[in-house]
Amino acid sequence: MNSKMLLPILLVLALMFLSGCVPGGGTYDHQSPAGFFSGIWHGWIAPLSLILGIFNSDVRIYEPHNTGWLYDFGFYIALIGGFGGLNLTRRKLKGKAKQEG
């Protein structure tokens, strides 16, 4: 297989895999609500959920059928830890570039 075709195919497969786990997709209900680990997952894929939500009104960023504060805690930890961690990495790289230059 051509290496130029491999990357788009892998991206489409990854999007299909991730879209099965988005909040609001009908996976959870009042009898089986989303918990802590689902909150972490939904926090990590929040940017993807936001983009998918533009095209599909059933997809949400936040799962409405959840266990309460445990889900919230996992969701916010993933949001802050994921995006805040990237910011700290950029600061370290920026500082190293100033010292070298």
Backbone torsions as a table, in degrees:
resi	resn	phi	psi	omega
1	MET	NA	142.6	-179.6
2	ASN	-68.2	134.4	-177.7
3	SER	-66.9	-24.1	177.3
4	LYS	-70.1	-27.6	179.2
5	MET	-85.6	-22.4	-175.5
6	LEU	-65.8	-44.5	-178.0
7	LEU	-62.8	-48.9	177.2
8	PRO	-61.2	-37.2	178.9
9	ILE	-65.4	-43.4	178.0
10	LEU	-64.5	-38.2	177.8
11	LEU	-64.9	-42.4	178.5
12	VAL	-65.0	-42.8	178.1
13	LEU	-63.6	-40.7	178.3
14	ALA	-64.4	-42.2	178.0
15	LEU	-64.3	-39.1	178.1
16	MET	-65.7	-40.4	179.0
17	PHE	-64.8	-47.1	-178.0
18	LEU	-69.8	-32.0	-178.1
19	SER	-68.9	-18.0	175.9
20	GLY	-76.1	-11.4	-175.7
21	CYS	-116.6	17.5	-176.3
22	VAL	-79.7	151.7	177.2
23	PRO	-65.8	145.1	178.3
24	GLY	81.0	5.3	-177.3
25	GLY	-80.4	0.1	179.6
26	GLY	94.6	5.9	-180.0
27	THR	-72.9	-35.4	-175.0
28	TYR	-111.2	150.5	174.5
29	ASP	-144.0	-170.6	-176.8
30	HIS	-67.6	-28.3	179.0
31	GLN	-77.2	-31.9	178.9
32	SER	-133.9	81.6	-177.3
33	PRO	-77.7	162.1	177.4
34	ALA	-71.7	139.5	-177.5
35	GLY	-110.0	-159.0	-175.5
36	PHE	-58.2	-50.8	-176.2
37	PHE	-69.6	-31.5	173.2
38	SER	-66.0	-36.9	176.6
39	GLY	-61.5	-41.9	177.0
40	ILE	-62.2	-46.8	-179.4
41	TRP	-61.4	-45.5	-178.5
42	HIS	-66.3	-31.0	174.8
43	GLY	-68.2	-39.4	179.3
44	TRP	-67.0	-37.0	-176.9
45	ILE	-98.7	15.3	-178.9
46	ALA	-55.8	-42.9	178.1
47	PRO	-62.0	-39.7	177.1
48	LEU	-66.0	-40.8	178.4
49	SER	-63.2	-36.9	178.4
50	LEU	-62.9	-45.0	-179.8
51	ILE	-67.2	-44.5	179.2
52	LEU	-65.3	-33.4	179.7
53	GLY	-64.8	-23.9	176.8
54	ILE	-65.4	-36.9	-176.0
55	PHE	-96.5	-19.1	-178.0
56	ASN	-134.4	112.9	-174.9
57	SER	-70.3	-12.8	177.4
58	ASP	-79.3	-20.6	-178.2
59	VAL	-84.4	129.1	179.8
60	ARG	-118.8	165.5	174.1
61	ILE	-81.5	-33.0	-172.5
62	TYR	-124.1	131.6	-178.8
63	GLU	-75.2	118.8	-179.0
64	PRO	-70.9	-26.8	178.6
65	HIS	-96.5	88.7	-176.7
66	ASN	-133.8	174.2	-175.9
67	THR	-84.7	0.5	178.2
68	GLY	104.0	-130.8	-171.8
69	TRP	-66.2	-27.9	177.4
70	LEU	-65.2	-44.0	176.6
71	TYR	-62.9	-46.3	179.2
72	ASP	-57.3	-44.1	-179.1
73	PHE	-61.1	-47.1	178.1
74	GLY	-63.4	-41.2	-179.7
75	PHE	-61.9	-49.1	-177.5
76	TYR	-71.4	-33.3	174.9
77	ILE	-61.0	-44.1	-179.7
78	ALA	-66.0	-41.9	178.8
79	LEU	-63.7	-50.4	-177.0
80	ILE	-69.9	-44.2	-178.4
81	GLY	-67.2	-40.0	-178.3
82	GLY	-70.2	-51.3	-175.5
83	PHE	-83.4	-33.5	176.5
84	GLY	-67.7	-36.1	177.9
85	GLY	-63.8	-36.8	177.0
86	LEU	-65.2	-38.8	-179.8
87	ASN	-64.3	-42.1	179.0
88	LEU	-64.5	-37.1	178.0
89	THR	-64.1	-41.9	179.6
90	ARG	-64.4	-39.5	179.0
91	ARG	-62.9	-42.5	179.7
92	LYS	-63.4	-43.5	179.4
93	LEU	-66.1	-39.2	179.3
94	LYS	-64.7	-40.3	178.3
95	GLY	-65.3	-39.3	178.5
96	LYS	-66.2	-38.0	-180.0
97	ALA	-66.1	-37.1	178.8
98	LYS	-68.1	-39.3	-179.7
99	GLN	-67.1	-37.9	-178.7
100	GLU	-76.0	-32.8	-172.6
101	GLY	-92.8	NA	NA
